[in-house]
Amino acid sequence: MNEAATTTGLIPLTIGSMETFQLQAYKNRLPWDLTGGSAQLLLADPTGSLTTINATIVGQGVQANWTVGGMSGTWARAWKVTDSTGVVQISRPIAFAVISSPA
C-alpha cells in the first residue's frame, strides 16, 4: 500500500524499479495510426547523456519498459515516433526525478 503522496514537484522513480511508460500519439489533433512505424523512449540523465529504449506499438499507442538505472537526480524523457510513411515527431521533454531509495 502506498502510504506517501507527492503533491508538488517531480514524481520520483527509484533506482532498480521497473517502470512502464505509455504514450497515446496524436497528429493534427487526431489519434495517430502508428501501425508499421516505430517509437523510442529518449531518456536524458542529469549529465545530459542520452539513453534510447525501443518501444512497442500497441494499437494507436506506444509502450516502453525501463529498469531504472544510472544516477540519482533530475532526468528528462521524450518520445520519438515514426509512422509507416517516415513522418517523425519528437515530443517535448518531461522532467522526472530518480532517487536511490524511497523515503
N, C-alpha and C positions, 0 to 999 in steps of 0.2 A: 504494500500500500504506500502510495506517495504521501508523505507527511510534511512535505515542504512545498511552498509555492513561490514562483518567481513572478512578480507583478510588474517589474520595470527592468530595463536593461536587457542584456544579452541572455538568451537561454543557453545554459552550459551543457556541453556534451562531455562525458567522462572518457578519458583515455582507456582503451580496451573494450568499450561498449560497441555493439553492432547497431548501426543506425540505418534506417531506410529513408531515402529522400524521394519524393514524388513531385511530378510536375504535370499539370494539365496545360497543354500548349494551345495557344490561340494565335491566329494570324488574321489581321484585318477584323478583329473583334469576334471572329468565329472560331469554333473548335478546329484545330489544325490536324488534318489527317497525316500522320507520320508513317503510315504503312509503307514499308520498303525503304525507310530512311534510317537515320542513326542519331544517337544522342550521347553526350558525355556530360558528366558532372565535373566541373572545374573547381578545385579547392586550392586556395592560396593560404599558406601558413603565415605566422607572424613575421617571418623574414622575407616573405614575398615569393618563396619557392612554390611552384605550381605542381599539383598532382592531378592527373586526369583519370577518371573512372568511367569505363564504358557502361552505358545504361541500357536497359531493356525497354523496347517499345511495347506498351501494354494498351492495346486499343488506341485511343486518341491521347493516352497519357504516356509518361515516361517514369521509370523507376530505377534507382541505383542503390546498392548496398555498400556501406563503408564501415570497416572496423576502425574506430577512431585511434589514430596513432600520431606519432610526432610529438610536438611540444605543446605545453600549455600556452594560452594566450588568445588573442583575438584573430580569428580566421575569417575568410570570406568564401562564399560559394556562389557559383553561377552555372547556368546550363548553356550548352551549345547543342542546338538541334539542327538537323539537316533533313529535309524531306526527300522523297524519291526523285525529284527533279533537280536536286542540287541546291535549292534555296536554303541559306544558312541564317539562323538568328542566334544571337548570344544574349542571354538575359542580363539585367543589371545585377551586380553583386549584392549579396546579403551577408552582413556580418553575423558571426556567432562565436561563442566562447568555447574553448576546450580547457578542461580542468583535469588535474591528476587524480583527484578523488572527490566524491560528493561530500558536502559539508555535514 
